Amino acid sequence: MPEASSVEVLQLVLASAEEIINLSEMTWDLFLSELKEGKIHEIVAPVPKENVVDCCSSSTMDESVLETDK
């Protein structure tokens, strides 16, 4: 199977992003109904950048956990 070029990958990503942007809003009742019926397969939940935790930051590492795993 040939590898996709960076242009092809970018086109796929942009197409996916456009689908997400163009999603219509739904009421809570409709959401729950469709979720229970199995009509919803994925949920997109945007998270503001200021709430993202940098998992690689040394300030988030618990040294005691690191010591026990050595």
CHARMM internal coordinates of N, CA and C (Angstrom, degrees):
IC EDIT
DIST 1 N 1 CA 1.4471
DIST 1 CA 1 C 1.5259
ANGL 1 N 1 CA 1 C 108.56
DIST 1 C 2 N 1.3400
ANGL 1 CA 1 C 2 N 118.58
DIHE 1 N 1 CA 1 C 2 N 123.14
DIST 2 N 2 CA 1.4680
ANGL 1 C 2 N 2 CA 120.60
DIHE 1 CA 1 C 2 N 2 CA -179.06
DIST 2 CA 2 C 1.5267
ANGL 2 N 2 CA 2 C 111.19
DIHE 1 C 2 N 2 CA 2 C -69.75
DIST 2 C 3 N 1.3290
ANGL 2 CA 2 C 3 N 114.81
DIHE 2 N 2 CA 2 C 3 N 146.04
DIST 3 N 3 CA 1.4598
ANGL 2 C 3 N 3 CA 119.79
DIHE 2 CA 2 C 3 N 3 CA 178.51
DIST 3 CA 3 C 1.5175
ANGL 3 N 3 CA 3 C 109.93
DIHE 2 C 3 N 3 CA 3 C -74.34
DIST 3 C 4 N 1.3280
ANGL 3 CA 3 C 4 N 116.40
DIHE 3 N 3 CA 3 C 4 N 147.31
DIST 4 N 4 CA 1.4617
ANGL 3 C 4 N 4 CA 121.64
DIHE 3 CA 3 C 4 N 4 CA 178.32
DIST 4 CA 4 C 1.5219
ANGL 4 N 4 CA 4 C 109.23
DIHE 3 C 4 N 4 CA 4 C -77.17
DIST 4 C 5 N 1.3105
ANGL 4 CA 4 C 5 N 115.30
DIHE 4 N 4 CA 4 C 5 N 142.80
DIST 5 N 5 CA 1.4647
ANGL 4 C 5 N 5 CA 119.53
DIHE 4 CA 4 C 5 N 5 CA 176.91
DIST 5 CA 5 C 1.5234
ANGL 5 N 5 CA 5 C 108.98
DIHE 4 C 5 N 5 CA 5 C -74.98
DIST 5 C 6 N 1.3158
ANGL 5 CA 5 C 6 N 116.37
DIHE 5 N 5 CA 5 C 6 N 164.55
DIST 6 N 6 CA 1.4641
ANGL 5 C 6 N 6 CA 120.16
DIHE 5 CA 5 C 6 N 6 CA 179.37
DIST 6 CA 6 C 1.5256
ANGL 6 N 6 CA 6 C 110.76
DIHE 5 C 6 N 6 CA 6 C -62.53
DIST 6 C 7 N 1.3261
ANGL 6 CA 6 C 7 N 117.62
DIHE 6 N 6 CA 6 C 7 N -32.16
DIST 7 N 7 CA 1.4671
ANGL 6 C 7 N 7 CA 121.18
DIHE 6 CA 6 C 7 N 7 CA 178.25
DIST 7 CA 7 C 1.5285
ANGL 7 N 7 CA 7 C 109.75
DIHE 6 C 7 N 7 CA 7 C -66.94
DIST 7 C 8 N 1.3324
ANGL 7 CA 7 C 8 N 116.95
DIHE 7 N 7 CA 7 C 8 N -42.48
DIST 8 N 8 CA 1.4657
ANGL 7 C 8 N 8 CA 120.61
DIHE 7 CA 7 C 8 N 8 CA 179.36
DIST 8 CA 8 C 1.5298
ANGL 8 N 8 CA 8 C 111.10
DIHE 7 C 8 N 8 CA 8 C -64.86
DIST 8 C 9 N 1.3081
ANGL 8 CA 8 C 9 N 116.41
DIHE 8 N 8 CA 8 C 9 N -40.51
DIST 9 N 9 CA 1.4630
ANGL 8 C 9 N 9 CA 120.67
DIHE 8 CA 8 C 9 N 9 CA 178.29
DIST 9 CA 9 C 1.5194
ANGL 9 N 9 CA 9 C 109.80
DIHE 8 C 9 N 9 CA 9 C -64.20
DIST 9 C 10 N 1.3272
ANGL 9 CA 9 C 10 N 116.84
DIHE 9 N 9 CA 9 C 10 N -44.80
DIST 10 N 10 CA 1.4600
ANGL 9 C 10 N 10 CA 121.27
DIHE 9 CA 9 C 10 N 10 CA 179.12
DIST 10 CA 10 C 1.5253
ANGL 10 N 10 CA 10 C 110.71
DIHE 9 C 10 N 10 CA 10 C -60.82
DIST 10 C 11 N 1.3258
ANGL 10 CA 10 C 11 N 117.45
DIHE 10 N 10 CA 10 C 11 N -41.32
DIST 11 N 11 CA 1.4636
ANGL 10 C 11 N 11 CA 120.89
DIHE 10 CA 10 C 11 N 11 CA 178.70
DIST 11 CA 11 C 1.5275
ANGL 11 N 11 CA 11 C 110.94
DIHE 10 C 11 N 11 CA 11 C -62.46
DIST 11 C 12 N 1.3243
ANGL 11 CA 11 C 12 N 117.32
DIHE 11 N 11 CA 11 C 12 N -40.42
DIST 12 N 12 CA 1.4688
ANGL 11 C 12 N 12 CA 120.75
DIHE 11 CA 11 C 12 N 12 CA 177.88
DIST 12 CA 12 C 1.5230
ANGL 12 N 12 CA 12 C 111.53
DIHE 11 C 12 N 12 CA 12 C -65.49
DIST 12 C 13 N 1.3296
ANGL 12 CA 12 C 13 N 116.19
DIHE 12 N 12 CA 12 C 13 N -42.61
DIST 13 N 13 CA 1.4611
ANGL 12 C 13 N 13 CA 120.56
DIHE 12 CA 12 C 13 N 13 CA -179.65
DIST 13 CA 13 C 1.5191
ANGL 13 N 13 CA 13 C 110.24
DIHE 12 C 13 N 13 CA 13 C -64.59
DIST 13 C 14 N 1.3246
ANGL 13 CA 13 C 14 N 116.94
DIHE 13 N 13 CA 13 C 14 N -45.24
DIST 14 N 14 CA 1.4608
ANGL 13 C 14 N 14 CA 120.30
DIHE 13 CA 13 C 14 N 14 CA -179.45
DIST 14 CA 14 C 1.5228
ANGL 14 N 14 CA 14 C 111.42
DIHE 13 C 14 N 14 CA 14 C -64.50
DIST 14 C 15 N 1.3248
ANGL 14 CA 14 C 15 N 117.39
DIHE 14 N 14 CA 14 C 15 N -39.25
DIST 15 N 15 CA 1.4631
ANGL 14 C 15 N 15 CA 120.58
DIHE 14 CA 14 C 15 N 15 CA 178.01
DIST 15 CA 15 C 1.5292
ANGL 15 N 15 CA 15 C 110.20
DIHE 14 C 15 N 15 CA 15 C -63.36
DIST 15 C 16 N 1.3263
ANGL 15 CA 15 C 16 N 117.02
DIHE 15 N 15 CA 15 C 16 N -41.24
DIST 16 N 16 CA 1.4645
ANGL 15 C 16 N 16 CA 120.93
DIHE 15 CA 15 C 16 N 16 CA 178.74
DIST 16 CA 16 C 1.5228
ANGL 16 N 16 CA 16 C 110.90
DIHE 15 C 16 N 16 CA 16 C -65.90
DIST 16 C 17 N 1.3261
ANGL 16 CA 16 C 17 N 116.39
DIHE 16 N 16 CA 16 C 17 N -42.00
DIST 17 N 17 CA 1.4615
ANGL 16 C 17 N 17 CA 120.59
DIHE 16 CA 16 C 17 N 17 CA 179.11
DIST 17 CA 17 C 1.5214
ANGL 17 N 17 CA 17 C 110.65
DIHE 16 C 17 N 17 CA 17 C -63.88
DIST 17 C 18 N 1.3204
ANGL 17 CA 17 C 18 N 116.91
DIHE 17 N 17 CA 17 C 18 N -39.54
DIST 18 N 18 CA 1.4656
ANGL 17 C 18 N 18 CA 120.30
DIHE 17 CA 17 C 18 N 18 CA 179.34
DIST 18 CA 18 C 1.5271
ANGL 18 N 18 CA 18 C 110.68
DIHE 17 C 18 N 18 CA 18 C -64.06
DIST 18 C 19 N 1.3324
ANGL 18 CA 18 C 19 N 117.26
DIHE 18 N 18 CA 18 C 19 N -38.94
DIST 19 N 19 CA 1.4656
ANGL 18 C 19 N 19 CA 120.67
DIHE 18 CA 18 C 19 N 19 CA 177.00
DIST 19 CA 19 C 1.5285
ANGL 19 N 19 CA 19 C 110.46
DIHE 18 C 19 N 19 CA 19 C -60.99
DIST 19 C 20 N 1.3202
ANGL 19 CA 19 C 20 N 116.83
DIHE 19 N 19 CA 19 C 20 N -41.76
DIST 20 N 20 CA 1.4633
ANGL 19 C 20 N 20 CA 121.05
DIHE 19 CA 19 C 20 N 20 CA -179.78
DIST 20 CA 20 C 1.5216
ANGL 20 N 20 CA 20 C 110.35
DIHE 19 C 20 N 20 CA 20 C -66.48
DIST 20 C 21 N 1.3178
ANGL 20 CA 20 C 21 N 116.77
DIHE 20 N 20 CA 20 C 21 N -44.39
DIST 21 N 21 CA 1.4605
ANGL 20 C 21 N 21 CA 121.20
DIHE 20 CA 20 C 21 N 21 CA -178.95
DIST 21 CA 21 C 1.5226
ANGL 21 N 21 CA 21 C 111.14
DIHE 20 C 21 N 21 CA 21 C -62.33
DIST 21 C 22 N 1.3197
ANGL 21 CA 21 C 22 N 116.84
DIHE 21 N 21 CA 21 C 22 N -35.51
DIST 22 N 22 CA 1.4591
ANGL 21 C 22 N 22 CA 121.03
DIHE 21 CA 21 C 22 N 22 CA -175.89
DIST 22 CA 22 C 1.5245
ANGL 22 N 22 CA 22 C 114.03
DIHE 21 C 22 N 22 CA 22 C -88.51
DIST 22 C 23 N 1.3178
ANGL 22 CA 22 C 23 N 117.90
DIHE 22 N 22 CA 22 C 23 N 6.10
DIST 23 N 23 CA 1.4604
ANGL 22 C 23 N 23 CA 119.92
DIHE 22 CA 22 C 23 N 23 CA 176.85
DIST 23 CA 23 C 1.5224
ANGL 23 N 23 CA 23 C 109.75
DIHE 22 C 23 N 23 CA 23 C -64.72
DIST 23 C 24 N 1.3150
ANGL 23 CA 23 C 24 N 116.14
DIHE 23 N 23 CA 23 C 24 N 139.55
DIST 24 N 24 CA 1.4610
ANGL 23 C 24 N 24 CA 119.20
DIHE 23 CA 23 C 24 N 24 CA 178.31
DIST 24 CA 24 C 1.5274
ANGL 24 N 24 CA 24 C 109.38
DIHE 23 C 24 N 24 CA 24 C -87.11
DIST 24 C 25 N 1.3174
ANGL 24 CA 24 C 25 N 114.95
DIHE 24 N 24 CA 24 C 25 N 153.39
DIST 25 N 25 CA 1.4578
ANGL 24 C 25 N 25 CA 119.23
DIHE 24 CA 24 C 25 N 25 CA 177.44
DIST 25 CA 25 C 1.5177
ANGL 25 N 25 CA 25 C 108.59
DIHE 24 C 25 N 25 CA 25 C -74.83
DIST 25 C 26 N 1.3183
ANGL 25 CA 25 C 26 N 116.37
DIHE 25 N 25 CA 25 C 26 N 154.30
DIST 26 N 26 CA 1.4641
ANGL 25 C 26 N 26 CA 119.94
DIHE 25 CA 25 C 26 N 26 CA 176.73
DIST 26 CA 26 C 1.5167
ANGL 26 N 26 CA 26 C 109.06
DIHE 25 C 26 N 26 CA 26 C -134.89
DIST 26 C 27 N 1.3077
ANGL 26 CA 26 C 27 N 115.29
DIHE 26 N 26 CA 26 C 27 N 154.94
DIST 27 N 27 CA 1.4607
ANGL 26 C 27 N 27 CA 119.51
DIHE 26 CA 26 C 27 N 27 CA 178.85
DIST 27 CA 27 C 1.5241
ANGL 27 N 27 CA 27 C 109.16
DIHE 26 C 27 N 27 CA 27 C -71.08
DIST 27 C 28 N 1.3104
ANGL 27 CA 27 C 28 N 115.25
DIHE 27 N 27 CA 27 C 28 N 160.36
DIST 28 N 28 CA 1.4585
ANGL 27 C 28 N 28 CA 120.90
DIHE 27 CA 27 C 28 N 28 CA 179.36
DIST 28 CA 28 C 1.5274
ANGL 28 N 28 CA 28 C 110.23
DIHE 27 C 28 N 28 CA 28 C -61.69
DIST 28 C 29 N 1.3427
ANGL 28 CA 28 C 29 N 116.74
DIHE 28 N 28 CA 28 C 29 N -42.23
DIST 29 N 29 CA 1.4669
ANGL 28 C 29 N 29 CA 120.57
DIHE 28 CA 28 C 29 N 29 CA -179.85
DIST 29 CA 29 C 1.5266
ANGL 29 N 29 CA 29 C 111.30
DIHE 28 C 29 N 29 CA 29 C -62.41
DIST 29 C 30 N 1.3343
ANGL 29 CA 29 C 30 N 117.23
DIHE 29 N 29 CA 29 C 30 N -43.72
DIST 30 N 30 CA 1.4603
ANGL 29 C 30 N 30 CA 120.86
DIHE 29 CA 29 C 30 N 30 CA 178.48
DIST 30 CA 30 C 1.5277
ANGL 30 N 30 CA 30 C 110.46
DIHE 29 C 30 N 30 CA 30 C -64.58
DIST 30 C 31 N 1.3320
ANGL 30 CA 30 C 31 N 116.40
DIHE 30 N 30 CA 30 C 31 N -41.80
DIST 31 N 31 CA 1.4604
ANGL 30 C 31 N 31 CA 120.98
DIHE 30 CA 30 C 31 N 31 CA 178.26
DIST 31 CA 31 C 1.5300
ANGL 31 N 31 CA 31 C 110.76
DIHE 30 C 31 N 31 CA 31 C -58.15
DIST 31 C 32 N 1.3353
ANGL 31 CA 31 C 32 N 116.77
DIHE 31 N 31 CA 31 C 32 N -50.30
DIST 32 N 32 CA 1.4652
ANGL 31 C 32 N 32 CA 120.38
DIHE 31 CA 31 C 32 N 32 CA -179.08
DIST 32 CA 32 C 1.5228
ANGL 32 N 32 CA 32 C 111.43
DIHE 31 C 32 N 32 CA 32 C -62.94
DIST 32 C 33 N 1.3182
ANGL 32 CA 32 C 33 N 116.39
DIHE 32 N 32 CA 32 C 33 N -40.68
DIST 33 N 33 CA 1.4586
ANGL 32 C 33 N 33 CA 120.97
DIHE 32 CA 32 C 33 N 33 CA 179.54
DIST 33 CA 33 C 1.5278
ANGL 33 N 33 CA 33 C 111.15
DIHE 32 C 33 N 33 CA 33 C -61.58
DIST 33 C 34 N 1.3290
ANGL 33 CA 33 C 34 N 116.54
DIHE 33 N 33 CA 33 C 34 N -48.81
DIST 34 N 34 CA 1.4626
ANGL 33 C 34 N 34 CA 120.44
DIHE 33 CA 33 C 34 N 34 CA -179.02
DIST 34 CA 34 C 1.5253
ANGL 34 N 34 CA 34 C 111.65
DIHE 33 C 34 N 34 CA 34 C -69.36
DIST 34 C 35 N 1.3164
ANGL 34 CA 34 C 35 N 117.19
DIHE 34 N 34 CA 34 C 35 N -32.31
DIST 35 N 35 CA 1.4621
ANGL 34 C 35 N 35 CA 120.66
DIHE 34 CA 34 C 35 N 35 CA 176.83
DIST 35 CA 35 C 1.5301
ANGL 35 N 35 CA 35 C 110.27
DIHE 34 C 35 N 35 CA 35 C -65.22
DIST 35 C 36 N 1.3298
ANGL 35 CA 35 C 36 N 116.61
DIHE 35 N 35 CA 35 C 36 N -45.17
DIST 36 N 36 CA 1.4665
ANGL 35 C 36 N 36 CA 121.10
DIHE 35 CA 35 C 36 N 36 CA 179.11
DIST 36 CA 36 C 1.5221
ANGL 36 N 36 CA 36 C 111.85
DIHE 35 C 36 N 36 CA 36 C -64.64
DIST 36 C 37 N 1.3368
ANGL 36 CA 36 C 37 N 116.93
DIHE 36 N 36 CA 36 C 37 N -33.93
DIST 37 N 37 CA 1.4642
ANGL 36 C 37 N 37 CA 121.40
DIHE 36 CA 36 C 37 N 37 CA -179.37
DIST 37 CA 37 C 1.5305
ANGL 37 N 37 CA 37 C 112.25
DIHE 36 C 37 N 37 CA 37 C -80.26
DIST 37 C 38 N 1.3157
ANGL 37 CA 37 C 38 N 117.16
DIHE 37 N 37 CA 37 C 38 N -4.43
DIST 38 N 38 CA 1.4575
ANGL 37 C 38 N 38 CA 120.92
DIHE 37 CA 37 C 38 N 38 CA 179.25
DIST 38 CA 38 C 1.5167
ANGL 38 N 38 CA 38 C 113.97
DIHE 37 C 38 N 38 CA 38 C 78.67
DIST 38 C 39 N 1.3245
ANGL 38 CA 38 C 39 N 117.18
DIHE 38 N 38 CA 38 C 39 N 18.23
DIST 39 N 39 CA 1.4647
ANGL 38 C 39 N 39 CA 121.04
DIHE 38 CA 38 C 39 N 39 CA -179.03
DIST 39 CA 39 C 1.5252
ANGL 39 N 39 CA 39 C 112.17
DIHE 38 C 39 N 39 CA 39 C -83.37
DIST 39 C 40 N 1.3217
ANGL 39 CA 39 C 40 N 117.08
DIHE 39 N 39 CA 39 C 40 N -16.26
DIST 40 N 40 CA 1.4648
ANGL 39 C 40 N 40 CA 121.18
DIHE 39 CA 39 C 40 N 40 CA -179.16
DIST 40 CA 40 C 1.5241
ANGL 40 N 40 CA 40 C 107.81
DIHE 39 C 40 N 40 CA 40 C -103.73
DIST 40 C 41 N 1.3314
ANGL 40 CA 40 C 41 N 115.72
DIHE 40 N 40 CA 40 C 41 N 121.53
DIST 41 N 41 CA 1.4622
ANGL 40 C 41 N 41 CA 120.78
DIHE 40 CA 40 C 41 N 41 CA -176.97
DIST 41 CA 41 C 1.5233
ANGL 41 N 41 CA 41 C 112.48
DIHE 40 C 41 N 41 CA 41 C -106.78
DIST 41 C 42 N 1.3354
ANGL 41 CA 41 C 42 N 116.77
DIHE 41 N 41 CA 41 C 42 N -23.30
DIST 42 N 42 CA 1.4635
ANGL 41 C 42 N 42 CA 120.92
DIHE 41 CA 41 C 42 N 42 CA 179.92
DIST 42 CA 42 C 1.5180
ANGL 42 N 42 CA 42 C 109.13
DIHE 41 C 42 N 42 CA 42 C -141.49
DIST 42 C 43 N 1.3164
ANGL 42 CA 42 C 43 N 115.65
DIHE 42 N 42 CA 42 C 43 N 149.14
DIST 43 N 43 CA 1.4561
ANGL 42 C 43 N 43 CA 121.44
DIHE 42 CA 42 C 43 N 43 CA 176.04
DIST 43 CA 43 C 1.5192
ANGL 43 N 43 CA 43 C 107.34
DIHE 42 C 43 N 43 CA 43 C -126.31
DIST 43 C 44 N 1.3123
ANGL 43 CA 43 C 44 N 116.51
DIHE 43 N 43 CA 43 C 44 N 131.83
DIST 44 N 44 CA 1.4588
ANGL 43 C 44 N 44 CA 122.09
DIHE 43 CA 43 C 44 N 44 CA 177.60
DIST 44 CA 44 C 1.5192
ANGL 44 N 44 CA 44 C 107.58
DIHE 43 C 44 N 44 CA 44 C -104.91
DIST 44 C 45 N 1.3193
ANGL 44 CA 44 C 45 N 116.31
DIHE 44 N 44 CA 44 C 45 N 122.93
DIST 45 N 45 CA 1.4555
ANGL 44 C 45 N 45 CA 121.14
DIHE 44 CA 44 C 45 N 45 CA 179.62
DIST 45 CA 45 C 1.5185
ANGL 45 N 45 CA 45 C 108.89
DIHE 44 C 45 N 45 CA 45 C -124.70
DIST 45 C 46 N 1.3276
ANGL 45 CA 45 C 46 N 117.13
DIHE 45 N 45 CA 45 C 46 N 99.38
DIST 46 N 46 CA 1.4663
ANGL 45 C 46 N 46 CA 118.80
DIHE 45 CA 45 C 46 N 46 CA 179.25
DIST 46 CA 46 C 1.5289
ANGL 46 N 46 CA 46 C 110.29
DIHE 45 C 46 N 46 CA 46 C -66.40
DIST 46 C 47 N 1.3098
ANGL 46 CA 46 C 47 N 115.48
DIHE 46 N 46 CA 46 C 47 N 139.23
DIST 47 N 47 CA 1.4559
ANGL 46 C 47 N 47 CA 121.70
DIHE 46 CA 46 C 47 N 47 CA 179.96
DIST 47 CA 47 C 1.5228
ANGL 47 N 47 CA 47 C 107.98
DIHE 46 C 47 N 47 CA 47 C -120.02
DIST 47 C 48 N 1.3372
ANGL 47 CA 47 C 48 N 117.21
DIHE 47 N 47 CA 47 C 48 N 125.25
DIST 48 N 48 CA 1.4658
ANGL 47 C 48 N 48 CA 118.80
DIHE 47 CA 47 C 48 N 48 CA 177.59
DIST 48 CA 48 C 1.5227
ANGL 48 N 48 CA 48 C 110.61
DIHE 47 C 48 N 48 CA 48 C -59.24
DIST 48 C 49 N 1.3221
ANGL 48 CA 48 C 49 N 116.24
DIHE 48 N 48 CA 48 C 49 N 142.98
DIST 49 N 49 CA 1.4591
ANGL 48 C 49 N 49 CA 121.20
DIHE 48 CA 48 C 49 N 49 CA -175.23
DIST 49 CA 49 C 1.5308
ANGL 49 N 49 CA 49 C 112.45
DIHE 48 C 49 N 49 CA 49 C -58.38
DIST 49 C 50 N 1.3257
ANGL 49 CA 49 C 50 N 118.10
DIHE 49 N 49 CA 49 C 50 N -31.94
DIST 50 N 50 CA 1.4618
ANGL 49 C 50 N 50 CA 119.24
DIHE 49 CA 49 C 50 N 50 CA -177.77
DIST 50 CA 50 C 1.5294
ANGL 50 N 50 CA 50 C 112.38
DIHE 49 C 50 N 50 CA 50 C -69.49
DIST 50 C 51 N 1.3425
ANGL 50 CA 50 C 51 N 118.42
DIHE 50 N 50 CA 50 C 51 N -12.96
DIST 51 N 51 CA 1.4616
ANGL 50 C 51 N 51 CA 121.17
DIHE 50 CA 50 C 51 N 51 CA 178.53
DIST 51 CA 51 C 1.5249
ANGL 51 N 51 CA 51 C 112.79
DIHE 50 C 51 N 51 CA 51 C -95.81
DIST 51 C 52 N 1.3100
ANGL 51 CA 51 C 52 N 117.49
DIHE 51 N 51 CA 51 C 52 N -4.03
DIST 52 N 52 CA 1.4566
ANGL 51 C 52 N 52 CA 121.04
DIHE 51 CA 51 C 52 N 52 CA -178.19
DIST 52 CA 52 C 1.5250
ANGL 52 N 52 CA 52 C 109.18
DIHE 51 C 52 N 52 CA 52 C -78.80
DIST 52 C 53 N 1.3278
ANGL 52 CA 52 C 53 N 116.40
DIHE 52 N 52 CA 52 C 53 N 130.81
DIST 53 N 53 CA 1.4593
ANGL 52 C 53 N 53 CA 121.51
DIHE 52 CA 52 C 53 N 53 CA 179.42
DIST 53 CA 53 C 1.5178
ANGL 53 N 53 CA 53 C 108.14
DIHE 52 C 53 N 53 CA 53 C -95.41
DIST 53 C 54 N 1.3016
ANGL 53 CA 53 C 54 N 115.98
DIHE 53 N 53 CA 53 C 54 N 130.68
DIST 54 N 54 CA 1.4571
ANGL 53 C 54 N 54 CA 120.68
DIHE 53 CA 53 C 54 N 54 CA 177.20
DIST 54 CA 54 C 1.5234
ANGL 54 N 54 CA 54 C 107.96
DIHE 53 C 54 N 54 CA 54 C -80.76
DIST 54 C 55 N 1.3165
ANGL 54 CA 54 C 55 N 116.02
DIHE 54 N 54 CA 54 C 55 N 104.47
DIST 55 N 55 CA 1.4689
ANGL 54 C 55 N 55 CA 120.83
DIHE 54 CA 54 C 55 N 55 CA -175.95
DIST 55 CA 55 C 1.5241
ANGL 55 N 55 CA 55 C 112.68
DIHE 54 C 55 N 55 CA 55 C -69.79
DIST 55 C 56 N 1.3070
ANGL 55 CA 55 C 56 N 117.89
DIHE 55 N 55 CA 55 C 56 N -17.68
DIST 56 N 56 CA 1.4560
ANGL 55 C 56 N 56 CA 120.59
DIHE 55 CA 55 C 56 N 56 CA -178.15
DIST 56 CA 56 C 1.5267
ANGL 56 N 56 CA 56 C 112.06
DIHE 55 C 56 N 56 CA 56 C -94.11
DIST 56 C 57 N 1.3000
ANGL 56 CA 56 C 57 N 116.64
DIHE 56 N 56 CA 56 C 57 N -3.86
DIST 57 N 57 CA 1.4537
ANGL 56 C 57 N 57 CA 120.11
DIHE 56 CA 56 C 57 N 57 CA -177.57
DIST 57 CA 57 C 1.5247
ANGL 57 N 57 CA 57 C 109.97
DIHE 56 C 57 N 57 CA 57 C -69.52
DIST 57 C 58 N 1.3139
ANGL 57 CA 57 C 58 N 116.11
DIHE 57 N 57 CA 57 C 58 N 138.88
DIST 58 N 58 CA 1.4623
ANGL 57 C 58 N 58 CA 119.63
DIHE 57 CA 57 C 58 N 58 CA 179.53
DIST 58 CA 58 C 1.5227
ANGL 58 N 58 CA 58 C 110.91
DIHE 57 C 58 N 58 CA 58 C -66.02
DIST 58 C 59 N 1.3357
ANGL 58 CA 58 C 59 N 117.59
DIHE 58 N 58 CA 58 C 59 N -22.23
DIST 59 N 59 CA 1.4589
ANGL 58 C 59 N 59 CA 119.94
DIHE 58 CA 58 C 59 N 59 CA -179.96
DIST 59 CA 59 C 1.5270
ANGL 59 N 59 CA 59 C 111.90
DIHE 58 C 59 N 59 CA 59 C -73.00
DIST 59 C 60 N 1.3425
ANGL 59 CA 59 C 60 N 118.04
DIHE 59 N 59 CA 59 C 60 N -15.35
DIST 60 N 60 CA 1.4654
ANGL 59 C 60 N 60 CA 120.16
DIHE 59 CA 59 C 60 N 60 CA 179.95
DIST 60 CA 60 C 1.5205
ANGL 60 N 60 CA 60 C 112.09
DIHE 59 C 60 N 60 CA 60 C -99.66
DIST 60 C 61 N 1.3038
ANGL 60 CA 60 C 61 N 117.85
DIHE 60 N 60 CA 60 C 61 N -3.66
DIST 61 N 61 CA 1.4594
ANGL 60 C 61 N 61 CA 120.47
DIHE 60 CA 60 C 61 N 61 CA -177.90
DIST 61 CA 61 C 1.5195
ANGL 61 N 61 CA 61 C 110.70
DIHE 60 C 61 N 61 CA 61 C -82.95
DIST 61 C 62 N 1.3016
ANGL 61 CA 61 C 62 N 115.14
DIHE 61 N 61 CA 61 C 62 N 136.41
DIST 62 N 62 CA 1.4549
ANGL 61 C 62 N 62 CA 121.65
DIHE 61 CA 61 C 62 N 62 CA 175.36
DIST 62 CA 62 C 1.5240
ANGL 62 N 62 CA 62 C 106.84
DIHE 61 C 62 N 62 CA 62 C -97.06
DIST 62 C 63 N 1.3064
ANGL 62 CA 62 C 63 N 116.67
DIHE 62 N 62 CA 62 C 63 N 107.48
DIST 63 N 63 CA 1.4612
ANGL 62 C 63 N 63 CA 121.77
DIHE 62 CA 62 C 63 N 63 CA -175.66
DIST 63 CA 63 C 1.5294
ANGL 63 N 63 CA 63 C 112.29
DIHE 62 C 63 N 63 CA 63 C -58.49
DIST 63 C 64 N 1.3401
ANGL 63 CA 63 C 64 N 118.06
DIHE 63 N 63 CA 63 C 64 N -33.61
DIST 64 N 64 CA 1.4678
ANGL 63 C 64 N 64 CA 119.78
DIHE 63 CA 63 C 64 N 64 CA -178.76
DIST 64 CA 64 C 1.5256
ANGL 64 N 64 CA 64 C 110.96
DIHE 63 C 64 N 64 CA 64 C -66.30
DIST 64 C 65 N 1.3209
ANGL 64 CA 64 C 65 N 117.34
DIHE 64 N 64 CA 64 C 65 N -33.88
DIST 65 N 65 CA 1.4642
ANGL 64 C 65 N 65 CA 120.61
DIHE 64 CA 64 C 65 N 65 CA 177.14
DIST 65 CA 65 C 1.5216
ANGL 65 N 65 CA 65 C 109.60
DIHE 64 C 65 N 65 CA 65 C -68.98
DIST 65 C 66 N 1.3095
ANGL 65 CA 65 C 66 N 116.52
DIHE 65 N 65 CA 65 C 66 N -41.57
DIST 66 N 66 CA 1.4565
ANGL 65 C 66 N 66 CA 120.37
DIHE 65 CA 65 C 66 N 66 CA 179.88
DIST 66 CA 66 C 1.5208
ANGL 66 N 66 CA 66 C 111.10
DIHE 65 C 66 N 66 CA 66 C -62.74
DIST 66 C 67 N 1.3141
ANGL 66 CA 66 C 67 N 117.74
DIHE 66 N 66 CA 66 C 67 N -38.55
DIST 67 N 67 CA 1.4585
ANGL 66 C 67 N 67 CA 121.65
DIHE 66 CA 66 C 67 N 67 CA -178.48
DIST 67 CA 67 C 1.5215
ANGL 67 N 67 CA 67 C 111.53
DIHE 66 C 67 N 67 CA 67 C -67.37
DIST 67 C 68 N 1.3271
ANGL 67 CA 67 C 68 N 118.75
DIHE 67 N 67 CA 67 C 68 N -37.94
DIST 68 N 68 CA 1.4654
ANGL 67 C 68 N 68 CA 120.79
DIHE 67 CA 67 C 68 N 68 CA -177.29
DIST 68 CA 68 C 1.5190
ANGL 68 N 68 CA 68 C 112.12
DIHE 67 C 68 N 68 CA 68 C -74.82
DIST 68 C 69 N 1.3173
ANGL 68 CA 68 C 69 N 117.97
DIHE 68 N 68 CA 68 C 69 N -21.05
DIST 69 N 69 CA 1.4642
ANGL 68 C 69 N 69 CA 121.25
DIHE 68 CA 68 C 69 N 69 CA -178.30
DIST 69 CA 69 C 1.5186
ANGL 69 N 69 CA 69 C 113.19
DIHE 68 C 69 N 69 CA 69 C -90.55
DIST 69 C 70 N 1.3331
ANGL 69 CA 69 C 70 N 118.12
DIHE 69 N 69 CA 69 C 70 N -1.78
DIST 70 N 70 CA 1.4683
ANGL 69 C 70 N 70 CA 120.59
DIHE 69 CA 69 C 70 N 70 CA -178.56
DIST 70 CA 70 C 1.5001
ANGL 70 N 70 CA 70 C 110.70
DIHE 69 C 70 N 70 CA 70 C -79.04
END
COOR INIT
IC SEED 1 N 1 CA 1 C
IC BUILD
